[in-house]
């Protein structure tokens, strides 16, 4: 008889324990998932601040305070171009050693105020230190809330010459955290290591000061376990208990925090146990054995369900990757058309505003300022089209003759600032390195991308080595990624991190594949490096093993032919209003867009040209046939109805071999060309009259083929 009571009681205790542990596990899993999401977001944005600060520092490198003040307007515009595209940045400030603002991105001119009382300035005066994050501040120039991230200007061993500060908008984080909080029901905050709250959601505290007490209670865990932690805090809200998780943002005294009340979990557990008690108390020994049988069946079904769920997750991941590829292809097609239309419009807007500003007299200050602001807005719009093309990976490469030694040396400071003080960065290059023909900006991005991946593989610090040497391959290797025989410049990025297991190394260059935890990587970084190197005619090889670090080898083909000569000085052209009839050149402008054609015609007339115009290739060829006098230059859009601009150029040269050709286009893929296709000068849209004149100088300085043949 006692067995009929004991067995249901033991079963009830076991079920209660399992149920409680499951609910605790679910709570911790939800908390960790939320921390993954907000930590990844914060980490990427703080990396962005460091990159922006590095670019701003490069802008003023070598300038004295007096030179900075003298160039304040130009620096204001350049800093604005860094800040405006990033919604999380309020402004960028340059502050001299006397705590006086020198320049800013969103304020011109800067007011004569003193910032000596600001802690983000004072902390840098005694000696060099890592980036400092201020408490939440109120602006003195613009009445907004922000917190400041500041860096000491000059190298670590140089004299103190001021502070560079990036003002961060807390509303940017508050909006993102609010969306996450509404979906998860958790409280989210951004805190300094001393417990100061920078940003918090509405649920992170209330009028009784809960958020302040929570932040004060977290100071000790922050100190004992600085990187991450999961703690329980009691008696914050009338004895309630919270489970609080936090993670540190590498390189900054800031942590993301997420909190969840345990009372709701306890209530759900009690409600579930009440149902168990209602059934378990009157249970008999027979019911117990029947329940045991049912439990075994349930376990079998649960295992089958887990297998189905795992298969469904794998299928969902594959479908998600396919959708991402399709989306990127659609975005690529869309951005090409959008960029073309925008570039045509912006050519007209920027070009005519530029000519309008030339013609405004010194007494038209207000009109000149209005035109200048309009031109600045149009230039920002042109930068938007470039960002669209970069996002869709349609940005054309601009290969140049590059000295790898100089490139690696030039980006060493940026690499050190990006990786932080825990990573030791070394550069080793061989003397007399061969030159390569490659896009230097894309190569810098590839090396920096590999360096950031290496940093993530060394969470506790380590050593990153960037090596470059000449290598001649005499025979084909056995590895699929070995380069074919030939001369190569080998760039190696080596780290002492956790390494990559051998079984997953064949997948690392696949799009969307990542070895990082969920939410901490997109899986696109290495695939972009791989695609760029392949597009440049090179090869990529990865060598790694678990626990022994990773080496990524970039093989770049040795440049052939003579080194590129510097651009010839522009040939003087007749100035507007003072044409020289004896030297007056004739240009044929071919453009199907009437407004762009009208601007181009006006720009050439400003430069003293006699202008002929046509709306398509057929009309242009007719002009070439009917014109009895000379035509010095063909200026044509590449994307013409019917016959394209390149074909028109070849047909025109067949009629007039001495004709010079300058092509233009708003399509990125039309500006980019295959090596050996032709050597026509290319001018991307949008362009101004000054940019047009700069291209014409070298073009007219170079002899045409018949002239070169005679001189030879």
C-alpha positions, 0 to 999 in steps of 0.5 A: 500500500505504501508503494502506491504513495511512495512511487508517485511521490518520488515521480512528482519530486523528479518531475518537479526538479526536471521542470524547474531545471528546464525553465531555468535553462530556457531563461538562461538560453533566452538571456544568452541569445539576447546578449549575443544579439546586442553584443554583436551590434555594440561590437561592430558599432564600436569598431566603426568608431575606431575606424572613423577615429583612425580616418579622422586622425589621418586627415589631420596628420602632420598639421599644426593647430594653426593649420587646422584652424586655417583649414577648418571649413575643409576639415568640417566638410571632410569630417562631416563626410565621415559622420553623416553616413553613420546614424550612430555618430552625433559628431566628430571633434578635434580638441587642442591641448588647451581644451579648445575645439579646433574643428567639428564635422557638424558644427562650423565654425566651432565656438570658443568654449573650454572643455577643461572640465570634461573628464573625457579630455582630462583623462588623456592629459597625464599620459597615453591611455586606451580609448575613454568612454564618458558618462552620459552628457548634455551638449553645450553647443547643441542641446542633445544627449550623447556620450563621448569616446575619446582618443589622445592625439599623436603617437604614444611616445609623442607630446600631448597635443589634444584629443579626438572625440566621437560623439555617440547618439544614445537614441541609436542604441535605445531604438535597437535595444527597445526592439529587442526588449519588446521581442524578448521581454528582457531589460537591456542596458549599455553600462561603463565598467564603473556602473554608469548607465549610458543607455537603458530600455524602459524596462531596465529601471523605474522611478524608484531607482532600480536601474541605479541600484542594479548598476551599483550591484554589478560593479563587483561582478564587473571587477571580478569577471571583466569579460562576461558573467551571469549573476543573480541580484536580489532585493532590487524590486521589493525583494524580487530576484533578477538573473543578469548577464553581461559581456564586455566590448573588447578594447573599451570600458563598456559592457552590454547588460541584459536582465530577466526577473526570475519571479515569472519563471517561478510562477510558471513552475508553480502552475505546472506543479499544481497540475502535477499535484492534482493528478499525482496525489490520488495516483495509485501504484497501477497508475504509476506503472502506467505513467512509467510506460507512457514516460518511456513512449514520450521519451522515444517520441521526444527523440524523434521530435528532436531529430525532426527539429534538427532536420528542419533547422538544417533545411531552414539554414539552407533555405535562408542561405539561398534566399540571401544569395537571391536577395544579393543578386536582386540588390546587385541588379537593382543598384546598377540601374539606380546608380546609373540614373542617380549618376546622370541626375547628379552629373547635371546637378553637381556640374551646373551648381559648380558652373553657377558658383564660378559665375557668382560675383563676390557680392553674391555671398548668400547665393554662393552659400546656397549653391555650395550647400546644394552641391555638398548635398549632391556630393553626399548623394553621389557617395550614397551610390558608391555605398550601394555599389560597394554593398552589392559588390559591383564596385569596379576595381581600380588596379594600380602599380603597388609597392606591397612593402609601402602599403603594409607599412602605411597601414600598420598604425591603422591595424594596431588601432583596430586590433587593440593593445592585447594583440601584438602586430608585427610586419616583416617584408623582404627587400626589393619586393616585386611590384603588383598590379592590384586595387590598393584600397581593396587589398588594404580592406582584405588584409584588414579583414583578415586581421579582424578575423585573427583578432576574434580568434585570439580573445585572450591576446596574441601576436599577428604577423603580416609578412611579404616576400617574392616567390617563384613557383617552378612547377604546379603544386599538389594542393588545389589552391597552389598557384600555377608556375610563375612569379608571385608576391606572397602576402601572409597574415599569421596569428597565434589564435585557436586555429581552424579544425582540419575538417572544416577548412575546405568550407571557410571560403564559402559564403555564409560559412562561419566558425564564430558563435551564432550572432557573432559573424556573417560568414562573408568576410573570407569569401569577399577576400577570396573573390577579390584575390581571384578577380585580381588574378591571384590565389588564396591558401589557408594553413591551420590546425586546432590550437596552433594558429592560422596562416592565410596566404595571398598570392598576387601575380608579379607586375609585368612591363614598365612601371607606370609613369606619373600623369602628365601635367594638363595641357593648358586650355583656352580660358572661358571668355578668352578663346584663341581662334587659332588653337580652338579645339573641336569636340563632338559630345554624344549623350542620349540624356538631354540634360546631361548632354546640355551640361557637357556642351556648356562645360566644354564651351567654358573650356574654350572648345567649339562643340558639336553634339549628337544624341546617339551613335548614328547621328554622331557618325553622320556628323563625323562624315559631314564635317569637313573641318577637324574634330579633335575629341570624341566625348561619348556616353558608353551606354547609348541606344543601339551602338554603345560608346566603345563601338562608336569610338572604334568606328570613329577612329577608323574614320579619323585616326587622330581623334582623341576619345574620352568616354563616360558612364554612370554604370559601374560595370561599364567603367570597369574593363578587361585588361587589353580591351582598349585604352580609352580614357574613362570618366565616371559620372557624376563629374564637374567641369574641373574634373573634365578639364583634369582628364583632358590635360593628360589626354591631349598631352599624349600623342595619337597613334599616327603622331606616335608613328611619325615620331618613332 
